[in-house]
Amino acid sequence: MMYYKALDDRYDYFTGNALVKNELITPRERNTKYRYISDRFFSVVNVKKTETYFNFGVRLQAGQH
């Protein structure tokens, strides 16, 4: 599945949502919750849905530290 991976911690002041480094977000979340954060703060990755987990409400890739 395609995700946008956050390269750094960011805060979208217009929508009031915070983004954590290495957080994985879906394209729909990107367009609704984080639309005012520039594309240069994301990288596009393909990760299986079964290789992700949630930690304190943040979707992360399993096996990555």
Phi, psi and omega in degrees: 000144181276132176228158168260128181256126181287131181272343182202167175289135180217161176225128178268104185291333181284323181259344178079026181249140178260149180235133184256145179305136180071009177290140177259128177232149180282162176302325179293317177296323179299319183279342181252312186271330187232036187290339182265002175270132184298151180295339182289349178265010180230153167234146181270127180229153174249116182227137175295144180298330180284349179260021177239160176211162178254135176226112183054041177082008181248126177278124181232162177274132180290144177082009179244134184251000000 
